[in-house]
Amino acid sequence: MKILLLEDDVILNELIEEFLVSLGYEVDSFYDGQEALDTLYDESFDLLLLDVGVPSLDGFSVLKSIKEAKIDIPAIFITSLNTTDDLQKGFDVGCDDYIKKPFELKELEIRINHIKKIKHIESSDTVKIYENIQYDFSNHKIKKENETIELSNKEAKIFEYFIKNKNRIISTEELVSNIWEYDATPSNATIRTYIKNLRKILNNDMIVTVKGIGYRFEN
């Protein structure tokens, strides 16, 4: 699991990074909001830990910018701000959790584990998707009764994105931004082919077409 850490307090940054590395996570740490944002446009991450009061660009603005760019990554704000207005602002721009300074590192671990569970991030276990259908995140395999189907790289990325964003309408543009990132932009026909293949494997109506917008994974 790859985490982006934005924290301008040098000592706290190092403490958090060392702690996360000890838990087995890959961590890229930043002290400047603009540098963190530039990296988010170039690299993929599974989770963001964003301090609010950092140089150049605050954590709120960083998250707002990537949301507007249709980059969907779970985020936890780390901040000393403690008013309800600040809390509301954080959730309004799209954070998934909020941790107030000072905090124990164990609390951060608990919050990260909660995000991993609800977003199905780096799940080493096979996850039940639908009655007799399970998905193995580690090996990109769908298991149906006594049948196992291995997905291609792009099929797996699309399916995992659906799982992490179940019951939410996902536009074609959002899908392209998060799956293809900086690869060549696929045609609508290519995307429809991937969706068609997944539907054929799943053999049910879990992936619903929302006319003129995109798709919704119903689970």
N, C-alpha and C positions, 0 to 999 in steps of 0.2 A: 504494500500500500504506500502510495506516494503522497506526502503532505507538504503543502506550502505554508511556511510560518512567516508571518509579518509582525515583527515586534522590534521597536526601536530602542528598548532598554537592553543594553548589551548583555548584562549579567543574566537577566530573565530570559533573553533569547537563547543564550548558551545553555541555561538550565533546562529549558523546555526541549531544546534540540537534543541534548544528551539523554534526557529521559525518554523521549520518543524513539531515539535510536536504540536504546536499551530494550525497548519493547518490540524491536524488529522492524520499525518503520523506516522508510527512506524519506529524508527531510531536506528540503531546500529552504534556507532561511534568508530573510531580507529585513533590512532596517528602513527602507525607503518605499513608499507606496507606489510611486511611478515605476520603479524597477520591478516590483512584484507584478504590476499590471502588464508591463511589457513581456515578462516571462510567461504570464498566463496566456498571452496570445500566441506564444511559440511552443509551449509544452503542455502536456496533459497531467492533471493531478486528480487524486481521488477525494481530497479534503483540504479545505482552507482554514487556517487559524489566523484570524486577522485582528490585530490591535487597531483601535480606532484612531488614537492620537499619534500619528506617525508623520514624518516629513514628506513634502511634495504632494502627496495624495492620501487622504485619510482612508481608513478601512471601509467606511460607508461608501465612499466614492469608488473604491476598487471593486467592491461587490456589485454596485449598481452598474458599473461600466461593463462587466462581463455578462451580467444578466441581459443588458441591452444588446450585447453582441451574440445572444442566444447560446452562451456557454454556461451549461448547468452543472455546477459543482457544489456539493454540500459545504456549508460554511458555519464556523463557530466564531463569534466575536469575543475577543478578550479585551476587557476595558475596565478602567477605574470609574467611568461614568456610572452614576447610579440612580438617575431620575427615571420616572416612568416614561417621560418624553423620549429619552435616549433609547430606552428599551423598545418603545414603539417604533422609533425610526429604524432601529436595527432589523426588526422583523418586517417592516414595510419594504425595505430594500432587498429582502429575500434571504436573511440568515436562517439557519435551522436551529441554532442554539446560542446561548449567551452566557458567558462566564465572567464573573466580576472579580477584580483584583482586590485584595490578595486572595489567592486560592491555593489549595494543596494540589500537588501534581496528580495525586490519586483521583481527585475530582475530575481533572481533565481527562484522565484515562477512562473514567466511567462515562463521561459525556461522549467521548470518541467511540467507545464501544456501542453506545446507544445509537449514534448516527450510523455506524456500520450495520447494525442489526436492521434498522428500518429502511435503509437504502440498499441493503444487500451488497455492501462493499467488501471485496476480498473474502468472500465466503468460501471456506474450504469444504464445507459440507454441501451435500446435495439438498437443494431447496424444493419443496413441494410447490408446484405452480398451479395445478388443477387436477383434482381427483387422482387419476392414474398417471399424471404427467409430472416429472421432476426435472430439475436442471442442475447440472454439475458445472459450477462456475470455473473450477480449476481446469477442467479438461474440455470445456465448451461442448458439452454433450447433453442432449435431451433424451430422457429415458421414458419410454412409454410401455407399460406392462413389461413384456419380455424383449422389447426392441430398444436399441440404443442408436441414436443418430448423432453423428459428429457434425457440428456446424462449421462453415467456413469462417474465416476471420471477421469479415464484414457482417455476416449473418449473426455471429455471436455478439458483436458490438451492438448491433441494432436490437437484438433480443434482450440483452442485458440493460440497455437504455430503457426499453419498454418496461422491464421488470422494476427498475429503480424509479420509474415515473408512472406507475400503474394508475389507471382510472383518471388520467389527466390527458387532455387533448394536446398532442405534440404536432406542431406544424412541420411541414416538409423542410422549411428553412432551418428550424431548430435541429432536426435530425441530421441534416447535412453539416451544420456548424459543429455538432458534437461528435459525429462519427467520422466524417471525412476530414475535418479540421483544415489542414493546408494541402491536402491532396487535391487532385483535379476534381472539380465539381461534377457530380454524376448527373445524368439526365433523369427526368422524371420516370422514363421508361425503365431505367436501371433500378431505381428505388422500388418501383412497383414489382419488378421481378424478384427482388430480395423479399419483399413483403409476401408475395405470392408463394415463394418457397417456404417461408416460415408458416404460413397458413396451411400449406399442404402437409407439413410435418406435424403441426399441432392438431390438424383435423377437427377444428371447431371454430367458433366465432369469437375467439378471444381478441383478435386484432380487428378493430372496427374502423372502417373508413369514414371520416368526417368530411363530407363533400365540400370541396373548395378550401379546406384548411389543412388536413393531414390525417392523423390516426390516433386512436385511443386503445390502449391495452387494458381490457377489462378482466379483472381477477378478483 
